[in-house]
Amino acid sequence: MPDRPTTALLVMDMQNGIVERFGDAVLEPAGRAIAAARDAGLPVIYVRVAFRAGHPEVSSRNRAFGALRDAGALAQDDEATAIHPRIAPQRGDVVVVKRRVSAFAGSDLDVVLRAGGIEDLVLCGIATSGVVLSTLRQAADLDYGLTVLRDACADADDEVHRVLLDKVFPRQADVIDVAAWAASLAPASAARAG
C-alpha cells in the first residue's frame, strides 16, 4: 500500500456570500495553495458554514448566528453558501459542512481527518478572527500540527488580522505565505513524478 499523506489543506468559509463581503483578493493565493496541495498529492478539504431550512441548529442565545437565523441567511442550499467557483472543489476533494465558527463544530471534520490518517493541517480561510482562529485553537487542543497560510487568509479588521498572524498564531502554528509553503512541497511533488 502506498504511503498516505499525513497533511491536509483546509480551505475554510470561502463561500460566495462570504467572499463577496471581503473582496476576492484572497482567492488567488488560496488557488495557488490548492494547486500546490494537489500537485503534492495532499488532500484538499473544503469547509463551509450552512444551516438546514429554518436554522434548527441556531439557538436564540447565539449572538453570532442569531441574526443569520432571523434573516434566513446561509441556508444549506443557498448559492451564498456554495464554495466560490474560482476555487471550487474537484473530484476527490472532501466538503465538510459546519454549524458554528470552528471547522470542527457541528461537523464530521475530525472523523474525516482521523480516518485519513491526517496529523497536520494547513489552514486558509475567511475570516482570520473567525474560522481560522477557532479552528486553529481547537485543532491545537486535538494535537494536530498546524500551519497557517498568511496570504490566503483575510479579515475585515486589518489590525486584528495582523495581531493574530504575527503574535497569536505563532504560539501554536507555523505562519508562512503560500509561496514558501508550496516551495516546501516541491521535493515531495518531484518524488511523486519520478
Secondary structure, DSSP 4 states (H G I P E B T S, - for coil): -PPPPSEEEEEES-BHHHHHHH-STTHHHHHHHHHHHHHTT--EEEEEE-B-TT-TT--TT-HHHHHHHHHTTTBTTSGGGSBPGGG---TT-EEEEESSSSTTTTSSHHHHHHHTT--EEEEEEE-IIIIIHHHHHHHHHTT-EEEEEEEEEE-S-HHHHHHIIIIIGGGTSEEE-HHHHHHHHHHHHHHHH-
